[in-house]
Amino acid sequence: MLFTGCASTNNNPVASSALPESRIEGNIPVNAPFAKIKIGMGQDQVHSILGQSTYNKKYQTGKMWIPPSILAAMTCV
């Protein structure tokens, strides 16, 4: 039997769990709604400034074509 996995050489758990640095790039006009968005805002705060998304496209994934009996067998361990 062959087992594989990933290895990490980072011995500092604090540094590895830190979030990547965030930044806002570009020239946003001062009076634009996007200028009010700040890093760390919650989704509800952003929605209150910009409004809800109007992009609601739905699409089918490949799972739609997997028969239910096979899906049930895949979920049972």
C-alpha positions in Angstrom: 0.0 0.0 0.0 1.3 3.5 -0.9 0.4 6.6 1.1 1.1 10.1 -0.1 0.7 13.5 1.5 1.9 17.0 1.7 4.7 18.2 3.9 5.4 21.6 5.3 8.7 23.0 6.4 7.1 25.9 8.3 7.6 25.3 12.0 5.9 28.5 13.1 2.1 27.8 13.4 1.3 31.5 14.1 2.9 32.7 10.8 1.3 29.9 8.8 -2.2 30.8 10.0 -1.9 34.5 9.3 -4.0 35.9 6.5 -2.2 37.2 3.5 -1.7 40.9 3.2 -4.7 42.7 1.7 -4.6 45.9 -0.2 -6.8 48.0 -2.5 -5.3 48.9 -5.8 -6.3 51.3 -8.5 -7.5 54.9 -8.8 -11.0 55.0 -7.3 -12.8 58.4 -7.5 -13.4 59.9 -4.0 -17.1 60.3 -4.6 -17.6 56.7 -5.9 -19.4 54.1 -3.8 -16.3 51.8 -4.0 -14.3 54.5 -2.2 -16.4 53.7 0.9 -15.4 50.1 1.0 -12.6 49.3 3.5 -10.6 46.1 4.1 -12.2 44.0 6.9 -15.8 45.0 6.2 -18.4 42.3 6.5 -20.5 41.3 3.5 -23.6 42.9 5.0 -21.7 46.2 5.4 -20.6 46.1 1.7 -24.1 45.2 0.6 -25.5 48.2 2.5 -23.1 50.5 0.6 -23.1 48.9 -2.9 -26.5 47.1 -2.8 -27.1 43.4 -3.5 -25.5 41.8 -6.5 -27.6 41.7 -9.7 -25.5 38.8 -11.1 -27.4 35.6 -10.4 -26.4 33.3 -13.2 -26.9 29.6 -12.5 -25.2 26.8 -14.2 -25.1 23.0 -14.1 -22.1 21.2 -12.8 -20.8 17.8 -13.7 -22.4 16.3 -10.6 -25.8 16.6 -12.3 -24.9 13.8 -14.6 -23.7 11.3 -11.9 -26.5 8.8 -11.2 -27.9 9.0 -7.6 -26.9 5.4 -6.8 -23.2 6.3 -7.5 -23.5 9.5 -5.5 -24.9 7.5 -2.5 -22.0 5.1 -2.7 -19.5 7.9 -2.8 -20.8 9.5 0.4 -20.9 6.3 2.4 -17.5 5.5 4.0 
